Each structure stands twice: as C-alpha cells, then as structure tokens.
Amino acid sequence: MCAHVPETTGPADITWLRVPLVADLLFRAAESRNLQVLTVFALAGQSAAQLETLMRATDAAGIHPPATHTTVPEAHTSPDGPIDVHLISQGDGNQHGMSTQVGAARIYRADGRDPAGFADPLAVRFALMSAPYHQPADLSGGVLAGADETVASWRRQVAHWAESPSKPMPPAISQAARAAFSDLDTVSVLGLLRDLIADEDVPAGAKFETFVYADRILGLDLPRDIGRTSG
C-alpha cells in the first residue's frame, strides 16, 4: 500500500496527515482479517525538516510507521515490491493504478496543526475519523475540544466496564462494526459506539469487549485508563 503524502497548501492544511491516517485505518482493518500489509509513504518532495514533522505527527496520531518512504514514487512499484492500493489526496492528477481518494483536511487552532503539540494528539485522530474519509474535513476549535472530551470520556467508560465480567459482543453490533470497517466507515462505527453507551440492554462486559475490539482499528488507546486510580 502506498500513501501519497501531499505537500501542504497552507497554514491550516493537514491533508498530509489525513492520507497516512486513512492508510493506517486500512492497515489495521486488513490485519484484523489476517492480511499482511506493507505501507510506503511516497513524499511529494518534502524537505528533511518536513519529513521529520510528518514522522513526529504520524507517531503522535497513532499511525503505524511505514516500511519505507521514497521521494520518487513509481506508479506501480515500491522498493518493497508491487503496490496493490494507492491512497491519494483529492486533486492528485497523477495516475497511480488502483487508487482511493482522501478528502482534504484543514485544522483551525491557534497553537498549531502538528498533533504532537496537542495535550492528547489522538483527539485529532478522532476528529478526522468523525468525517467520511473521502470528504473534506474542517476541524474547528470546537470540533477538537469535543473530540478531546469524547476520547477522555470513552476511556473512563472502558476502565469502568473493565471491572465487570466479560461478555461477548452482541452479534448485531459485531456484524455492523465489521461491515463498517470493511468500507473504512469510521463515522458509522463511532456512531455505533455512542449509541452503545446509552443502551441499558447491553451488559457492561459486552460494551467493554465491543469498545476494545473497535479500538484495534480506531487506534484511540481506549483501554489506557484501565487500572488507574483517580486523584
């Protein structure tokens, strides 16, 4: 899989981060089906400093590091062999074979656009996953604050549910989640998890297993607070 990382088009542009994020979601979804995936970052002539920023930001956002990166991508091959899927930003006019387009993303926040500088960088990941990957995403300060609050709340919920006996995921919820992940439909998965929190008919142990399963692909580190004491 080759993620074609575009150059920035302005101070608010984070499409260069969203393309690797979608690649990471595809990587995680494929691995959950026992497929082995190698990811290549194809860079659009970024400088060494820009590459350093990219790698720092992707690490902060929970994105798996690439097997390699190159600044001179070929259309159908990489240093590791043939490419099956190309992830490109909308507007990329180059021919890349079988391609999946990723919508542009912009972030509006006074303290910068590098997730590594945020108190919880995974809130940026959540905010980006809250919009369909093929549509534009505009992250305002309010959107980011809401994402930060939700991620923190879900971690507390998961830590609370972890104290209950484990129960299997409800079949209907499991099927819906797997179907959504097959299409990289993170919007539907996040909505499913929101609805599940309020569903009194689902045992706490089943909620725990569902959130932990979904987090294998969402990558929000939801079990992080298990066993932690407050205060």
Secondary structure as the mmCIF struct_conf table of DSSP 4:
data_model
#
loop_
_struct_conf.conf_type_id
_struct_conf.id
_struct_conf.beg_label_comp_id
_struct_conf.beg_label_asym_id
_struct_conf.beg_label_seq_id
_struct_conf.end_label_comp_id
_struct_conf.end_label_asym_id
_struct_conf.end_label_seq_id
STRN STRN1 CYS A 2 VAL A 5
HELX_LH_PP_P HELX_LH_PP_P1 PRO A 6 THR A 8
BEND BEND1 GLY A 10 GLY A 10
TURN_TY1_P TURN_TY1_P1 PRO A 11 ALA A 12
STRN STRN2 ASP A 13 ASP A 13
HELX_RH_AL_P HELX_RH_AL_P1 THR A 15 SER A 32
TURN_TY1_P TURN_TY1_P2 ARG A 33 ASN A 34
STRN STRN3 VAL A 40 LEU A 43
BEND BEND2 ALA A 44 GLY A 45
HELX_RH_AL_P HELX_RH_AL_P2 ALA A 48 ALA A 60
TURN_TY1_P TURN_TY1_P3 ALA A 61 GLY A 62
HELX_LH_PP_P HELX_LH_PP_P2 ILE A 63 PRO A 66
BEND BEND3 ALA A 67 ALA A 67
STRN STRN4 THR A 68 THR A 70
BEND BEND4 THR A 71 VAL A 72
BEND BEND5 ALA A 75 HIS A 76
STRN STRN5 THR A 77 SER A 78
TURN_TY1_P TURN_TY1_P4 PRO A 79 ASP A 80
STRN STRN6 GLY A 81 PRO A 82
BEND BEND6 ASP A 84 ASP A 84
STRN STRN7 HIS A 86 SER A 89
TURN_TY1_P TURN_TY1_P5 GLN A 90 GLY A 91
BEND BEND7 ASN A 94 ASN A 94
BEND BEND8 GLY A 97 MET A 98
STRN STRN8 SER A 99 VAL A 102
STRN STRN9 ALA A 105 ILE A 107
TURN_TY1_P TURN_TY1_P6 ALA A 110 ASP A 111
BEND BEND9 ARG A 113 ARG A 113
HELX_RH_3T_P HELX_RH_3T_P1 PRO A 115 GLY A 117
BEND BEND10 PHE A 118 ASP A 120
TURN_TY1_P TURN_TY1_P7 PRO A 121 PRO A 121
HELX_RH_AL_P HELX_RH_AL_P3 LEU A 122 MET A 129
TURN_TY1_P TURN_TY1_P8 SER A 130 SER A 130
BEND BEND11 ALA A 131 ALA A 131
TURN_TY1_P TURN_TY1_P9 TYR A 133 HIS A 134
BEND BEND12 GLN A 135 GLN A 135
STRN STRN10 ALA A 137 LEU A 139
HELX_RH_AL_P HELX_RH_AL_P4 GLY A 141 TRP A 161
TURN_TY1_P TURN_TY1_P10 ALA A 162 GLU A 163
BEND BEND13 SER A 164 SER A 164
HELX_LH_PP_P HELX_LH_PP_P3 PRO A 165 SER A 166
HELX_LH_PP_P HELX_LH_PP_P4 PRO A 168 PRO A 170
HELX_RH_AL_P HELX_RH_AL_P5 PRO A 171 SER A 182
TURN_TY1_P TURN_TY1_P11 ASP A 183 LEU A 184
HELX_RH_AL_P HELX_RH_AL_P6 THR A 186 ALA A 198
TURN_TY1_P TURN_TY1_P12 GLU A 200 ASP A 201
BEND BEND14 VAL A 202 VAL A 202
HELX_RH_AL_P HELX_RH_AL_P7 ALA A 204 LEU A 218
HELX_RH_3T_P HELX_RH_3T_P2 LEU A 222 ASP A 225
TURN_TY1_P TURN_TY1_P13 ILE A 226 GLY A 227
HELX_LH_PP_P HELX_LH_PP_P5 ARG A 228 SER A 230
#
